[in-house]
Amino acid sequence: MKNTFLKSIILAIVFFISIFAASAQEKQKVEILNADALKFDHTISSEYKRLIGNVLFKHNDILMWCDSAHMYNEQNMVKAFGKVHINQNDTLNIYCDSLVYFGNTKTGNMRSRVKMIDKQMTLTTNYMDFDFNTDVAYYYNKGKIVDPENVLTSTFGYYYSKIKLFAFRQNVLLVNKKYTMTSDTLKYHTVSKKSFFFGPTTIKSDSNLIFCKNGWYDTHKNVSQFNKEAFIVNKSQTLNGDSIYYNRQTGFGKAIGNIKIIDTTQKIVIHGQYAETYEKNDSSVVTGMPVLEKFFEKDTLYLRADTLKAVADSSKKNRTIFAYHRVKFYKPDFQGLCDSLTYTFSDSLIRMFEAPILWNDSNQLTAKNIEIKTGKNSIKQIFLTVNSFVVSQKDSASFNQIKGKNLTGYFVDNKLDRIFVEGNGETIYYAEEDDKSTFGINKANASNLLIMLKDNEVNEITFYKSPDAVLYPPKDLSKDEVLLKGFVWHKNKRPLSKDDIFNFVE
């Protein structure tokens, strides 16, 4: 019983398959709807016909017009010549000089001055094959697509008519009023005006140049995403990243992963893991362990912070760098740390805020706020305001010290040359013999002081307003008496190399 039932099922399946196969083999023939003249040539074939003048064929949902044609009934094939026009479902129109149409496969080969038109675009080429079953066109040996916003050319291309998608390959060029795009492989959706590119792609405009190896571009909204070795170059900056989002309309860019911003005008490079740029006001923000490199003629300044921000002034000729939180920097001739910092390129002024510390040679400088005036690759002046303190180590237990309300330091060849103390001036320095042995400790007080240095050692002090100075034998002063109030030696916090800017000691 079971075997009989199983045999019945198998026979039914075979029957339906045979019916399906038989129906599939029945191909609808191409119909002749019109021709001014119809000729037969049995020397070629008994099934061969030649049609001349106002020729019109029909096959399923396709109409084909031409000046003349050769028709092969057995092969269900048509060769059409002169002013060929193909229409499918009243939506797709194709024009060409010649056509070979295969009715059994519902495919056509169009040659010479081919033009395909639908509601979204116009395609022109000299060589195109079209599959009317899948509505897929393939062109080779160059093609051109035009829509209201773009002109796109390439050597090879596919057009998927049902979903309005082009796939281009080799020598791809997209020209828009605002930019030009070149690529190796690109897909373009004619309805959404969105491009997808694979392989090296370059986008050029008056405002910038963009490169990537993978991504997409919405040509209607001017919004894009660039991946894989991506970068954007404008007149003054280059933005690199693993992934870059860009809105050309607003000038906003966002980069993620291995960020690198190069400012050629100011000779600066900023690294990080996340960045935002704003072209209209020429500013950018970088986070994710950001590091700034400022290049000078002889060396480089390395600075890190939790956040780095660059902002241009109204003229867009000068910028200010803002560094926020846990700032630390290294340059061979000076180093420092603070909570926040600004650097203004117009006046070459560095401003340090909240517990700033600056080191220059053997000198440690601290105050509530510190400003550093630079120029021509060197420090010119330094301004310490409120609780100013300068310390230089003589030996492991001895320190020369200068203290006051406000302090101005003057540099020569990047070395501290003289210090002017304004308000509540105090000093402790060790007086030495020619052999560097200490013969006394000088403690001095005055409202204002001028200290002259030589080889980072106190060479001369000038007192202004109510001076009080005493030279003590070293043995007469205790450890507490040789340290001014507020003295702190920050040896372990000083960066000794560019790698030390990542190390923080509380």
Disulfide bonds with the S-S distance in Angstrom:
none
